[in-house]
Protein backbone atom coordinates (compact mmCIF):
# COMPACT_ATOMS: atom_id res chain seq x y z
CA UNK A 1 0.00 0.00 0.00
CA UNK A 2 1.32 3.45 -0.89
CA UNK A 3 2.31 5.69 2.02
CA UNK A 4 -0.22 8.40 1.17
CA UNK A 5 -3.04 5.83 1.21
CA UNK A 6 -1.70 4.34 4.47
CA UNK A 7 -1.57 7.76 6.07
CA UNK A 8 -5.23 8.41 5.26
CA UNK A 9 -6.33 4.99 6.46
CA UNK A 10 -4.40 5.28 9.72
CA UNK A 11 -5.92 8.71 10.30
CA UNK A 12 -9.41 7.26 10.01
CA UNK A 13 -8.50 4.25 12.19
CA UNK A 14 -6.99 6.49 14.85
CA UNK A 15 -10.21 8.48 15.04
CA UNK A 16 -12.26 5.27 15.24
CA UNK A 17 -10.00 3.74 17.89
CA UNK A 18 -10.00 6.94 19.96
CA UNK A 19 -13.77 6.63 20.27
CA UNK A 20 -13.81 2.86 20.83
CA UNK A 21 -11.27 2.80 23.66
CA UNK A 22 -13.18 5.45 25.61
CA UNK A 23 -15.80 2.80 26.34
CA UNK A 24 -13.49 1.07 28.85
CA UNK A 25 -10.63 2.10 31.09
CA UNK A 26 -9.35 -1.49 31.12
CA UNK A 27 -5.96 -1.74 29.39
CA UNK A 28 -6.57 -5.32 28.21
CA UNK A 29 -9.89 -4.37 26.64
CA UNK A 30 -8.26 -1.44 24.90
CA UNK A 31 -5.36 -3.59 23.67
CA UNK A 32 -7.74 -6.24 22.33
CA UNK A 33 -9.82 -3.61 20.52
CA UNK A 34 -6.75 -2.01 18.94
CA UNK A 35 -5.47 -5.40 17.74
CA UNK A 36 -8.83 -6.42 16.27
CA UNK A 37 -9.38 -3.15 14.42
CA UNK A 38 -5.84 -3.00 13.02
CA UNK A 39 -5.82 -6.63 11.96
CA UNK A 40 -9.13 -6.44 10.12
CA UNK A 41 -8.77 -2.96 8.60
CA UNK A 42 -5.18 -3.15 7.33
CA UNK A 43 -5.26 -5.75 4.57
CA UNK A 44 -1.50 -6.37 4.60
CA UNK A 45 -1.44 -7.31 8.31
CA UNK A 46 -1.03 -11.11 8.53
CA UNK A 47 -0.36 -11.40 12.27
CA UNK A 48 -1.08 -8.62 14.74
CA UNK A 49 -0.46 -8.88 18.46
CA UNK A 50 1.32 -8.08 21.67
CA UNK A 51 4.24 -9.82 23.29
CA UNK A 52 4.63 -8.76 26.92
CA UNK A 53 7.45 -9.36 29.36
CA UNK A 54 6.33 -11.85 32.00
CA UNK A 55 8.91 -12.96 34.55
CA UNK A 56 11.69 -12.00 32.15
CA UNK A 57 10.14 -13.93 29.25
CA UNK A 58 8.62 -12.37 26.14
CA UNK A 59 5.25 -14.08 26.15
CA UNK A 60 2.46 -13.82 23.60
CA UNK A 61 -0.57 -11.90 24.76
CA UNK A 62 -3.68 -10.99 22.79
CA UNK A 63 -3.38 -11.31 19.03
CA UNK A 64 -5.17 -11.89 15.74
CA UNK A 65 -3.90 -14.29 13.08
CA UNK A 66 -2.41 -17.78 13.00
CA UNK A 67 -1.13 -19.50 16.13
CA UNK A 68 1.87 -17.69 17.57
CA UNK A 69 5.06 -18.68 19.32
CA UNK A 70 4.10 -18.60 23.00
CA UNK A 71 7.52 -17.57 24.32
CA UNK A 72 10.23 -15.95 22.20
CA UNK A 73 13.79 -17.09 22.78
CA UNK A 74 15.59 -14.41 24.80
CA UNK A 75 17.50 -11.79 22.82
CA UNK A 76 16.69 -13.32 19.43
CA UNK A 77 14.52 -12.01 16.63
CA UNK A 78 12.92 -8.68 15.81
CA UNK A 79 10.74 -8.45 18.94
CA UNK A 80 13.66 -8.76 21.34
CA UNK A 81 15.76 -6.43 19.17
CA UNK A 82 13.05 -3.75 19.34
CA UNK A 83 12.65 -4.24 23.09
CA UNK A 84 16.40 -4.16 23.77
CA UNK A 85 17.05 -1.18 21.48
CA UNK A 86 13.95 0.61 22.80
CA UNK A 87 12.83 1.65 19.33
CA UNK A 88 10.47 0.72 16.53
CA UNK A 89 12.01 -1.62 13.95
CA UNK A 90 10.80 -1.94 10.36
CA UNK A 91 12.14 -5.08 8.67
CA UNK A 92 11.61 -5.37 4.92
CA UNK A 93 12.69 -9.03 4.75
CA UNK A 94 12.62 -11.04 7.97
CA UNK A 95 14.64 -13.82 6.36
CA UNK A 96 17.61 -11.42 6.24
CA UNK A 97 17.27 -10.44 9.92
CA UNK A 98 19.89 -12.08 12.19
CA UNK A 99 18.37 -14.74 14.49
CA UNK A 100 14.86 -14.17 13.11
CA UNK A 101 12.29 -16.31 14.92
CA UNK A 102 9.96 -17.87 12.36
CA UNK A 103 6.69 -18.54 14.15
CA UNK A 104 5.02 -18.81 10.73
CA UNK A 105 7.02 -19.35 7.54
CA UNK A 106 4.51 -17.28 5.55
CA UNK A 107 5.68 -14.10 7.27
CA UNK A 108 8.06 -12.03 5.11
CA UNK A 109 8.19 -8.53 6.60
CA UNK A 110 7.59 -7.16 10.08
CA UNK A 111 7.23 -4.06 12.20
CA UNK A 112 7.74 -4.13 15.97
CA UNK A 113 6.84 -1.18 18.21
CA UNK A 114 7.88 -0.95 21.88
CA UNK A 115 4.84 -0.94 24.17
CA UNK A 116 5.15 1.23 27.27
CA UNK A 117 3.16 1.41 30.49
CA UNK A 118 1.82 4.65 31.99
CA UNK A 119 5.22 5.36 33.56
CA UNK A 120 6.92 5.16 30.17
CA UNK A 121 8.67 1.84 30.85
CA UNK A 122 8.76 -0.69 28.02
CA UNK A 123 6.69 -3.71 29.07
CA UNK A 124 6.55 -5.50 25.73
CA UNK A 125 6.03 -4.93 22.03
CA UNK A 126 3.36 -4.68 19.37
CA UNK A 127 4.37 -7.12 16.63
CA UNK A 128 2.86 -7.07 13.15
CA UNK A 129 3.81 -9.41 10.32
CA UNK A 130 2.96 -9.36 6.63
CA UNK A 131 3.08 -12.10 4.00
CA UNK A 132 4.61 -9.58 1.58
CA UNK A 133 8.13 -8.19 1.53
CA UNK A 134 8.64 -4.52 2.46
CA UNK A 135 5.04 -3.97 3.62
CA UNK A 136 5.89 -1.48 6.37
CA UNK A 137 7.29 2.04 6.32
CA UNK A 138 7.87 5.00 8.58
CA UNK A 139 4.18 5.86 8.11
CA UNK A 140 3.24 2.60 9.86
CA UNK A 141 5.82 3.27 12.58
CA UNK A 142 4.58 6.79 13.30
CA UNK A 143 0.89 5.85 13.42
CA UNK A 144 1.33 2.63 15.39
CA UNK A 145 3.38 4.45 18.04
CA UNK A 146 0.57 7.01 18.32
CA UNK A 147 -2.14 4.33 18.43
CA UNK A 148 -0.40 2.50 21.29
CA UNK A 149 -0.66 5.65 23.42
CA UNK A 150 -4.45 5.19 23.34
CA UNK A 151 -4.16 2.22 25.71
CA UNK A 152 -3.33 4.53 28.62
CA UNK A 153 -5.28 7.71 27.77
Secondary structure as UniProt FT lines:
FT   HELIX           3..21
FT   TURN            22..23
FT   HELIX           27..41
FT   TURN            43..44
FT   STRAND          47..54
FT   TURN            55..56
FT   STRAND          57..64
FT   STRAND          71..72
FT   TURN            74..75
FT   HELIX           77..85
FT   STRAND          89..91
FT   HELIX           94..96
FT   TURN            98..99
FT   TURN            105..106
FT   STRAND          109..116
FT   TURN            118..119
FT   STRAND          122..130
FT   TURN            133..134
FT   HELIX           138..148
FT   HELIX           149..151
//
